[in-house]
Amino acid sequence: MPGLVVFGRRWAIGSDDFVLPGAFELFVRLVWWIGILVLYTVHKGQFNCPGGGLLHSYLLVLIILLASIICALSALVYISMQGTISNPGPRKSLPKVLYTRLLLYFPEFIWAVLGAVWVSDSSVHCEKTVINAIIWTVIASWVIIVFTIIGVVIVFDPLGGKKTLYLTDGVSRNLESSQSGQLLYNVKSSATRVWEKRIRLLCCCIVQDDDHRVAFTSIAELFRTYFSDTDLVPSDIAAGLILLHQEQDKMESCPKEPEEVLCHSPSSLMTDDLDVELENAAHYMLFAAAAYGWPYYIYTSPFTALCKLKGDCCGNRPTDSDITGSDRHNFHFGSILKITGLQYRDFIHISFHNKIYEIPFFVALDHKKEAIVVAVRGTLSFEDILTDLSADCEDLTLEDVLENGFVHKGITQAATYIYRKLINDGILNQAFTIAPEYKLVIVGHSLGGGTASILAIMLRNSFPTLKCYAFSPPGGLLSKSLADYTKHFIVSVIVGKDLVARLSMPNMEDLKRRIVRIVANCNRPKYQILLRGCWYEVFGGDPDDFPTELDGRNQEALSQPLLAEESLMVHRSPSYNALDDESHQNSPPQYPHLYLPGKIIHIVEESSSRRLCSSDIKYTARWSNETVFSSILISPKMITDHMPDVVLKALNSLSQEHGECLSCQTREYTPGAV
């Protein structure tokens, strides 16, 4: 629902967000009140000890104070339970109750101070049980006060004052007037500055230069643009994701036509091609995973990795390899050796240098596949995250390539950095001097997959036979023309409901619209959605059939926004631009539709059998197309499906299954085979 407005400003909390925290505090206060009441009743008339008179008054006032707080909390919780997310009318009296509850903090604070003074007074010699009870009372009071202050800080909206002014008058304002235009400009500027300060605070531990400052401003503008047109609080978004997940699961359980239709009966040629690419992908995924260095190696082998690395880390660096960047104790290089199984002499260049738009990579000789492999690391640092979030579009201009188009700005700059290192520093020339008959293969996972794809486009003219394997690359990477151009030499591998492969600004806008729509039209209170959703996510079961205002409406009516939905949308976000508009040829939109690179292999979980200490998952793979990834899917696996170890496990499983099938066929057709 719209953010709660109290003290003349908007806060990042809704009037229906007090049910669960209020109920918890109410339970604590009730237990506390009953305990103090029993203590007072049992010891009534026995306060003759030194300081006992003050103790009697303290307990009596504390009982009355706790009773008042319990009454205020009960009213707060009850009112907060009324209505729905988009119908705050039944909760219009909540601010008054909230003011009353906040006022009770002042006497509680004073009484906590008095209790601390009384306990610390050495002249008090009352019964030990009573003293301990007062000590716990003082501790409980201070804990609640501290957590309340933390909560206020968390839900504080720096733009609350400006948003309140703009949102309350936004409908009646003439936005063409200079006064309204100036007001809107001030709100946007303030929002951008707030986001920039937040990003700087998160990245305070890294050295900041001009590139960082430009990136901070660009990312702040992106966040401001994305969040500026909705009046949702974080709990609304959580409720929306829960509803979308259950709605999605209900749709998946219904019989339907296959979503990914290339042909219903794939030809044997396509099947053979898929099997070959899966075998190659399983091999090269090792290099993409190895680029992460020791964090990945220890993550996948937490109990044995350090012991295995001990000998290599204490040894000297190989003199034959060109290593740049920091690698203390040789941890990264030792891990790369262990993961890939290569020798020291097989590495041409290794870079651990990491800045914004400059990511680590290595070049090695793969004798098994007779390839020179360029492996690019994925996201592993704050600098990498800034590169990911620099999601503005820019033109990619290449000689002799007619399919120029838009690309992800941050990832393109990272690819340009590696391109210059490979070409200008003669790294590839050195590699082909050693192995002139080898082919060039570029691989990477996540950010590394996106960078490898754009790097492959840059190197395509110089190395026409190159191949690129992009594992779980970002979805918003290439425009349609460039994505089609890369189908000849790039293969993308996506597992399950991977979030990153579906990330793009249009997809994020679509997700926001879906959240607003389903949240605005659900007829259940938010606390019921959250409780039932948590139960569903943890324990499973059938998705809840939440009634909504959408039920019973015809398709034509569903195409029109409902009043509840419109109330949560401030104005149309400028970040979403459909490419149907012909004007994009002259002035490209800020965030056009961008797609995954190359041909796409989609690996999905077919079945799984869980045992006590392990799970056996069966995967299936198929050729897919970019339209399958045009919507973000909500699932607990949307993050885990992106992890490099999960991708490698799925590829190894499919490759092993294919090998077993070939062995079975060989035995079946061998003359004399039993």
Salt bridges, closest charged atoms under 4 A:
ASP16 OD2 - ARG91 NH2 3.86
ASP16 OD1 - LYS526 NZ 2.96
ASP17 OD1 - LYS526 NZ 2.86
GLU25 OE2 - ARG29 NH2 3.20
GLU25 OE2 - ARG101 NH2 2.80
GLU108 OE2 - ARG29 NH1 2.70
GLU127 OE1 - HIS43 NE2 3.14
ASP157 OD2 - ARG10 NH1 3.13
ASP157 OD2 - LYS163 NZ 3.55
ASP169 OD2 - ARG173 NH2 3.55
GLU196 OE2 - ARG200 NH2 3.06
ASP209 OD1 - HIS212 ND1 2.62
ASP209 OD2 - LYS355 NZ 3.49
ASP210 OD1 - ARG213 NH2 2.53
GLU221 OE2 - ARG224 NH2 2.22
ASP229 OD1 - LYS512 NZ 2.71
ASP231 OD1 - ARG10 NE 2.69
ASP236 OD1 - LYS526 NZ 2.68
ASP249 OD2 - HIS245 NE2 3.12
GLU252 OE2 - LYS497 NZ 3.19
GLU259 OE2 - LYS256 NZ 2.88
GLU260 OE2 - HIS602 ND1 2.66
GLU260 OE1 - ARG622 NH1 3.37
ASP273 OD2 - LYS599 NZ 3.36
ASP275 OD2 - HIS658 ND1 3.51
GLU277 OE2 - LYS467 NZ 3.17
GLU279 OE1 - LYS369 NZ 2.74
ASP312 OD2 - LYS338 NZ 3.75
ASP322 OD2 - HIS349 ND1 2.94
ASP346 OD1 - HIS367 NE2 2.84
GLU358 OE1 - HIS353 NE2 2.48
ASP366 OD2 - HIS283 NE2 2.64
ASP384 OD2 - ARG377 NH2 2.51
ASP425 OD2 - LYS421 NZ 3.39
ASP484 OD1 - LYS480 NZ 3.01
ASP498 OD2 - HIS642 ND1 3.04
GLU509 OE2 - LYS512 NZ 3.27
ASP510 OD2 - ARG514 NH1 3.36
GLU537 OE2 - HIS245 ND1 2.51
ASP545 OD1 - LYS250 NZ 3.40
GLU565 OE1 - ARG517 NH1 2.61
GLU605 OE1 - LYS637 NZ 2.51
GLU626 OE2 - LYS480 NZ 3.21
GLU626 OE1 - LYS487 NZ 3.52
GLU657 OE2 - LYS618 NZ 3.23
